Amino acid sequence: MKNKFKTFLFTALTAVIAVGCVGDDDTTLPYYDVLPLSQGFDRKPDYTPLVDNTLLELPGWYNIAQTGSAKWKIQVYQGNGYAELTTYQSGEPVNVSWLVSPEFTTTEEHSTLAFEVAQSYVTNAANKLEVFISEDFTGTNVATATWVPLTVNIPGTSAVYFEFMNSGDVSLAEYIGKPLHLAFKVTGSGTNTTLDGSYQIDNVNVK
């Protein structure tokens, strides 16, 4: 009789412990929302910090000098990394430089583009930053792809230098399910001092 009682008591205690563990918040796994495109320009995929004033080289990103030799670089200020394109002292009369994202696909849950953008020493509207989306860029020739311009907030010539502003939310809902590339294109000059300003990009997300 005692053995039967001990067996019953052990079974009951085991059940109570099991129920208690199931509801324990400590065992709940966190939820990770993977975005189609997310880049903060702070570190590499292996979490190695990016180095200040070095050529921007990130997996899947295309850093292209279409005209001239100026390319996008990583800049780090007070611990924050960002992408920058400057034509200052390139020595070339015309610079056209592209930064193109890896391929990504929007979904119904994630189809809104947003990023942060700043400028420095931009004094002429012809020294410009443009933002595009493409469905047919193959990674080989930026000039032959079809680029659709996006309407975003870009700091003008009167903007405070190096002060980041929000691009505004840009809907990419019409492209849901399609492979896409996002591109930032800067046009400037390394010999005309009215066209040798810089643009900075940070926190690019399709959210």
Secondary structure, DSSP 4 states (H G I P E B T S, - for coil): -HHHHHHHHHHHHHHHHHHHHHT-GGGPPPP----SEEE-SSB-TT-PBPPTTEE---TT-EEEEEESS---EEEEETTEEEEEEE-TT---S-EEEEEEPPPEE--SSS-EEEEEEEEES--STTSEEEEEEESS--SS-TTTS--EE-------TTSPTT--EE---EE-GGGTTSEEEEEEEEEE-SS-TTS--EEEEEEEEE-
